[in-house]
């Protein structure tokens, strides 16, 4: 089994990175900033993903699972439902968490389309 792990969402959450695990062994792990030379890079770590694919000698079509460090459902629930309910505030200032949750849930499709 080949798993690609990703950390990174456009606009929020710094230090984007990618990891590759193949048959229960870590093959590669790198932060995007090591490749693009921009400290605390956020967004989808395309350079890091490419590095991991090359190091593992696999193509994106061979990946069995793409994982992300945040579950979009939990993110939406925690930062929207719970915060708005508990603090009786508007959800509008927290809209970027909704956008992040949407982006996370689409990462695998986005990668497979590129």
C-alpha positions as CSV (number, residue, x, y, z in Angstrom):
1,X,0.0,0.0,0.0
2,X,1.2,3.5,-0.9
3,X,0.0,6.5,1.2
4,X,0.7,10.1,0.5
5,X,0.3,12.4,3.5
6,X,-0.2,16.1,3.0
7,X,-0.2,19.1,5.3
8,X,-1.2,22.4,3.7
9,X,-4.2,24.5,2.8
10,X,-4.1,27.7,0.7
11,X,-4.2,30.9,2.7
12,X,-4.0,29.4,6.2
13,X,-2.0,26.8,8.2
14,X,1.7,27.3,7.5
15,X,4.5,24.9,7.0
16,X,3.1,22.8,4.2
17,X,4.7,19.4,3.7
18,X,4.3,15.9,2.2
19,X,5.2,12.4,3.3
20,X,5.2,9.1,1.4
21,X,4.7,5.8,3.1
22,X,5.1,2.6,1.1
23,X,4.5,-0.8,2.6
24,X,4.6,0.6,6.1
25,X,7.9,2.3,5.6
26,X,8.5,6.0,5.4
27,X,10.1,6.7,2.0
28,X,10.2,10.5,2.0
29,X,9.1,13.5,4.1
30,X,9.8,17.1,3.3
31,X,8.5,20.6,4.0
32,X,7.7,22.7,1.0
33,X,9.9,25.5,2.3
34,X,13.0,23.3,1.8
35,X,12.2,23.2,-1.9
36,X,10.9,26.7,-2.7
37,X,13.1,28.5,-0.1
38,X,10.1,30.5,1.3
39,X,9.8,30.2,5.1
40,X,6.4,28.9,6.5
41,X,5.0,28.2,3.1
42,X,1.3,27.4,3.1
43,X,-1.0,25.9,0.4
44,X,-0.9,22.6,-1.4
45,X,2.8,21.4,-1.3
46,X,3.2,20.5,-5.0
47,X,7.0,20.6,-4.9
48,X,7.1,18.4,-1.8
49,X,4.6,15.9,-3.3
50,X,6.6,15.7,-6.5
51,X,9.8,15.1,-4.4
52,X,8.1,12.3,-2.5
53,X,6.8,10.7,-5.8
54,X,10.2,10.7,-7.3
55,X,11.9,9.4,-4.1
56,X,9.4,6.5,-4.0
57,X,9.6,5.9,-7.7
58,X,5.8,5.9,-8.1
59,X,3.3,7.9,-10.1
60,X,0.3,9.7,-8.6
61,X,-2.0,7.0,-10.2
62,X,-0.3,4.4,-8.0
63,X,-1.2,6.1,-4.7
64,X,-3.7,4.0,-2.8
65,X,-4.7,6.7,-0.3
66,X,-4.1,10.5,0.1
67,X,-4.4,11.6,3.7
68,X,-4.5,15.0,5.3
69,X,-3.7,15.9,8.9
70,X,-7.1,17.6,9.4
71,X,-10.5,15.9,9.0
72,X,-12.6,18.5,7.2
73,X,-15.7,17.4,9.1
74,X,-14.0,17.9,12.5
75,X,-12.6,21.2,11.3
76,X,-16.0,22.5,10.2
77,X,-17.6,21.3,13.4
78,X,-14.9,22.5,15.8
79,X,-14.3,25.9,14.4
80,X,-17.8,26.7,13.2
81,X,-20.5,24.9,15.0
82,X,-18.9,24.8,18.4
83,X,-17.3,28.3,18.4
84,X,-20.5,30.0,17.1
85,X,-22.7,28.1,19.6
86,X,-20.5,28.5,22.6
87,X,-19.5,32.1,22.1
88,X,-22.8,33.2,20.4
89,X,-20.9,34.9,17.7
90,X,-21.3,35.3,13.9
91,X,-19.9,32.6,11.7
92,X,-18.8,35.2,9.1
93,X,-15.3,35.8,10.7
94,X,-14.7,32.1,10.6
95,X,-15.5,31.6,6.9
96,X,-11.9,30.8,6.1
97,X,-12.3,27.6,8.1
98,X,-15.2,26.6,5.9
99,X,-13.1,27.3,2.9
100,X,-10.2,25.3,4.3
101,X,-12.5,22.3,5.1
102,X,-13.8,22.5,1.5
103,X,-10.3,22.5,0.1
104,X,-9.1,19.7,2.3
105,X,-12.0,17.5,1.2
106,X,-11.1,18.1,-2.5
107,X,-7.3,17.6,-2.2
108,X,-7.2,14.1,-3.6
109,X,-9.4,15.1,-6.6
110,X,-7.3,18.2,-7.2
111,X,-4.1,16.1,-7.3
112,X,-5.5,13.4,-9.5
113,X,-6.7,16.1,-12.0
114,X,-3.3,17.7,-12.4
